[in-house]
Amino acid sequence: MAAQDKKSKALQEKDGVEAPQSFSEKAAKALRKKRSISPSAEELTQRILQGNNTALSQAITIIESTAKKHSTTAEAIIKNCLPHANKSVRIGITGVPGVGKSSFIERFGSLLTEKGKKVAVLAVDPSSSVSKGSILGDKTRMEELVKNPNAFIRPSASGTSLGGVARKTREAIILCEAAGYEIIIIETVGVGQSETAVHSMTDFFLLLKLAGAGDELQGIKRGIMEMADAIAINKADGENLKAAKLAKTEFNRALHLYPPKDNGWIPKTLTCSALENEGIKEIWDLIENYISEAKETHYFQHHRNQQNKFWLLQTIESRLKTDFYENPTIKEALEEQIGLLNAGKATPFQAAERLLGLT
């Protein structure tokens, strides 16, 4: 009777599935060994140059790694890929969370692939300051583009890098270019310090805005507007269409108050709707026009040279900072100075002066 009652319950315990008798521990060990053997830098480079996305993903993982055992391989991969890079158009896309960056990029990327372009999307996801983890969900938000054979989407955790730009995004760009991707799109976490870093690694910087979100006056502030090469008012559809057109007029007025950029370009404002797939082509036409003008006036290469200088200085600063904190003498002295600070026997400025004097 008790057994019958047990079977009639909605939630029942069932016996687990036993391992098959044919299971080979030797085969399992061989499989684990095969998985543990990483391909060499030369092997990965060859496969990247052939357009192998799996190899491209593996290589990006290696250059993003902070493990010292991967540093030599990462440097070799970048060195091998560098002669095949610098042949793409790099586009930075930013905007506040919820502006529709992922939806826009999916439509935009699909348009480019229809035109025969190979598109790589490097999306940077914010990392938790507590768990250090990231959701890395951009592939799920770009359902159609992720299945496109001419598209490559790589979400990366922002970590502790400037404003949420992945630490090795610039190197990832080089690998994507070597793999034959003609358009590289870098999506930032959102409006903040990340714009400075993204602007320093892209040829065209697009700012996505929303109409009717109390965002208009904030957008007119100096800084982000000075970096933008164009502004796109997204979600210009349905009841929001009128507000989007009004916002376009306001932003265009504001942009005319700024001096022209170094290359003489005056940023423009457009409206678009990722939902309705409207205005996307016009944005690409504008970007093409900008790139064409920049190459004719030789500003394109000048801008790339300035970017290389910026990243050289950034790399030196980063290396000096790392070497400073990893120095055993500094580590010991740092603990001592923190103790003096807590006891009120030194100021932060005095402590810093003493520590820097040890180098």
TORLOLO-22356 format. One record per residue (C-alpha): residue in one letter; x, y, z negated. Coordinates in steps of 0.1 Angstrom, whole numbers, padded with zeros to 4 digits, always signed. Layout:
BEGIN
aXYZ
...
END
This chain:
BEGIN
m+0000+0000+0000
a+0028+0024-0009
a+0046+0016+0024
q+0014+0024+0043
d+0010+0057+0025
k+0046+0065+0034
k+0040+0059+0071
s+0009+0081+0071
k+0027+0112+0059
a+0034+0140+0084
l+0070+0142+0074
q+0087+0108+0075
e+0123+0096+0070
k+0136+0076+0099
d+0166+0054+0101
g+0196+0071+0117
v+0212+0058+0150
e+0241+0035+0144
a+0273+0040+0163
p+0276+0016+0193
q+0299-0014+0189
s+0317-0004+0221
f+0329+0028+0205
s+0367+0030+0210
e+0388+0049+0184
k+0417+0048+0209
a+0397+0065+0235
a+0385+0091+0210
k+0422+0098+0200
a+0432+0102+0236
l+0403+0127+0242
r+0413+0147+0212
k+0449+0148+0223
k+0439+0159+0258
r+0418+0187+0244
s+0446+0198+0221
i+0471+0202+0250
s+0468+0238+0263
p+0476+0245+0299
s+0508+0265+0306
a+0509+0301+0316
e+0518+0291+0352
e+0489+0266+0354
l+0464+0292+0342
t+0478+0319+0365
q+0475+0297+0395
r+0439+0288+0387
i+0430+0324+0379
l+0444+0335+0413
q+0421+0308+0429
g+0391+0324+0412
n+0386+0298+0385
n+0363+0313+0359
t+0371+0286+0333
a+0408+0294+0335
l+0400+0331+0333
s+0381+0326+0301
q+0408+0304+0286
a+0435+0331+0295
i+0414+0359+0280
t+0410+0338+0248
i+0448+0334+0246
i+0455+0372+0250
e+0428+0380+0225
s+0444+0356+0200
t+0463+0371+0170
a+0482+0339+0165
k+0519+0342+0171
k+0521+0309+0189
h+0499+0324+0217
s+0519+0357+0222
t+0545+0342+0245
t+0519+0325+0267
a+0498+0357+0268
e+0527+0379+0279
a+0536+0354+0306
i+0501+0353+0319
i+0498+0391+0320
k+0532+0394+0337
n+0522+0368+0364
c+0488+0385+0371
l+0500+0421+0371
p+0512+0420+0408
h+0477+0409+0418
a+0459+0436+0398
n+0450+0473+0402
k+0427+0467+0432
s+0393+0472+0415
v+0370+0500+0405
r+0367+0502+0367
i+0334+0515+0354
g+0328+0523+0318
i+0291+0523+0305
t+0281+0536+0271
g+0250+0548+0253
v+0233+0545+0219
p+0220+0510+0209
g+0186+0504+0224
v+0192+0526+0255
g+0191+0495+0277
k+0228+0490+0286
s+0225+0452+0291
s+0194+0454+0312
f+0209+0482+0333
i+0241+0463+0338
e+0222+0432+0349
r+0203+0452+0376
f+0235+0471+0385
g+0256+0440+0387
s+0230+0421+0408
l+0229+0450+0433
l+0266+0449+0437
t+0267+0411+0442
e+0240+0415+0468
k+0264+0439+0486
g+0291+0411+0486
k+0310+0424+0456
k+0325+0403+0428
v+0316+0418+0394
a+0332+0412+0360
v+0315+0425+0329
l+0336+0429+0297
a+0310+0435+0270
v+0323+0444+0235
d+0301+0433+0206
p+0303+0449+0172
s+0320+0428+0144
s+0306+0426+0109
s+0327+0445+0084
v+0318+0418+0059
s+0320+0384+0077
k+0342+0397+0106
g+0318+0377+0129
s+0300+0388+0161
i+0268+0376+0178
l+0283+0378+0213
g+0248+0377+0228
d+0253+0397+0260
k+0251+0365+0281
t+0216+0358+0268
r+0205+0394+0276
m+0218+0391+0312
e+0199+0359+0321
e+0200+0364+0359
l+0235+0379+0363
v+0251+0351+0341
k+0239+0325+0367
n+0253+0345+0396
p+0284+0328+0412
n+0299+0362+0420
a+0296+0375+0385
f+0317+0369+0353
i+0305+0380+0319
r+0328+0380+0290
p+0316+0392+0255
s+0343+0399+0231
a+0343+0408+0194
s+0353+0444+0186
g+0373+0434+0155
t+0389+0463+0138
s+0400+0481+0170
l+0392+0517+0178
g+0355+0524+0178
g+0347+0488+0188
v+0367+0484+0219
a+0382+0449+0220
r+0419+0449+0212
k+0429+0433+0245
t+0402+0447+0268
r+0428+0464+0290
e+0447+0432+0295
a+0415+0414+0302
i+0409+0439+0330
i+0442+0429+0346
l+0432+0392+0345
c+0398+0398+0361
e+0414+0418+0389
a+0439+0390+0396
a+0409+0366+0398
g+0395+0387+0426
y+0369+0408+0409
e+0364+0441+0427
i+0342+0459+0402
i+0350+0457+0365
i+0323+0470+0341
i+0333+0477+0305
e+0303+0480+0282
t+0309+0497+0248
v+0293+0490+0214
g+0276+0524+0214
v+0282+0561+0211
g+0312+0568+0189
q+0350+0567+0190
s+0350+0539+0215
e+0343+0564+0243
t+0378+0578+0240
a+0393+0543+0245
v+0370+0533+0273
h+0375+0565+0291
s+0412+0559+0291
m+0409+0526+0309
t+0382+0533+0335
d+0379+0552+0368
f+0342+0563+0363
f+0325+0569+0330
l+0287+0566+0329
l+0266+0577+0300
l+0231+0562+0296
k+0206+0583+0277
l+0169+0581+0266
a+0143+0608+0271
g+0120+0617+0243
a+0142+0602+0216
g+0154+0634+0200
d+0186+0627+0219
e+0188+0657+0243
l+0204+0683+0220
q+0228+0657+0206
g+0239+0648+0242
i+0247+0685+0250
k+0273+0685+0223
r+0309+0687+0235
g+0330+0656+0235
i+0309+0628+0250
m+0295+0651+0277
e+0330+0662+0287
m+0341+0626+0292
a+0310+0616+0313
d+0313+0616+0351
a+0275+0611+0353
i+0245+0608+0331
a+0217+0583+0338
i+0183+0587+0320
n+0172+0551+0316
k+0137+0538+0311
a+0123+0564+0334
d+0091+0545+0340
g+0054+0545+0330
e+0045+0572+0305
n+0081+0580+0299
l+0087+0591+0335
k+0076+0628+0330
a+0099+0631+0299
a+0128+0615+0318
k+0125+0641+0347
l+0124+0669+0321
a+0155+0655+0304
k+0173+0653+0337
t+0166+0690+0343
e+0179+0699+0308
f+0210+0679+0311
n+0218+0693+0346
r+0215+0728+0332
a+0239+0719+0303
l+0264+0703+0326
h+0267+0735+0347
l+0279+0752+0315
y+0310+0730+0314
p+0341+0738+0335
p+0347+0713+0364
k+0369+0683+0357
d+0405+0682+0367
n+0396+0668+0401
g+0369+0694+0407
w+0340+0670+0401
i+0309+0683+0385
p+0290+0656+0366
k+0254+0649+0377
t+0223+0635+0360
l+0200+0609+0375
t+0170+0589+0363
c+0167+0551+0366
s+0146+0522+0354
a+0162+0488+0348
l+0127+0474+0342
e+0114+0486+0375
n+0147+0483+0393
e+0145+0520+0404
g+0174+0545+0407
i+0201+0518+0404
k+0212+0521+0441
e+0214+0559+0438
i+0238+0555+0408
w+0261+0532+0428
d+0260+0556+0458
l+0271+0584+0434
i+0300+0563+0420
e+0311+0554+0456
n+0311+0590+0465
y+0331+0599+0434
i+0358+0572+0440
s+0361+0581+0477
e+0367+0618+0468
a+0392+0608+0440
k+0412+0587+0464
e+0412+0613+0491
t+0426+0639+0467
h+0451+0614+0452
y+0434+0620+0418
f+0425+0583+0415
q+0461+0572+0412
h+0471+0602+0391
h+0443+0592+0366
r+0455+0556+0366
n+0491+0569+0358
q+0478+0590+0329
q+0460+0559+0316
n+0492+0539+0317
k+0510+0566+0297
f+0481+0567+0271
w+0482+0529+0266
l+0520+0529+0264
l+0518+0554+0235
q+0489+0535+0219
t+0509+0502+0221
i+0540+0518+0205
e+0518+0532+0176
s+0501+0499+0171
r+0535+0480+0171
l+0551+0505+0146
k+0521+0502+0123
t+0522+0464+0124
d+0560+0462+0118
f+0557+0487+0089
y+0531+0467+0070
e+0547+0433+0077
n+0581+0445+0063
p+0587+0426+0030
t+0603+0456+0014
i+0574+0478+0023
k+0549+0452+0010
e+0566+0452-0024
a+0570+0489-0026
l+0534+0494-0015
e+0521+0475-0045
e+0544+0495-0068
q+0531+0528-0054
i+0494+0517-0057
g+0501+0510-0094
l+0516+0545-0098
l+0485+0560-0080
n+0461+0541-0104
a+0481+0553-0134
g+0479+0589-0122
k+0517+0592-0119
a+0518+0599-0082
t+0496+0614-0054
p+0488+0596-0021
f+0511+0620-0003
q+0540+0614-0026
a+0535+0577-0024
a+0534+0578+0014
e+0566+0599+0015
r+0584+0574-0006
l+0572+0544+0015
l+0581+0561+0048
g+0615+0569+0034
l+0623+0532+0031
t+0621+0526+0069
END
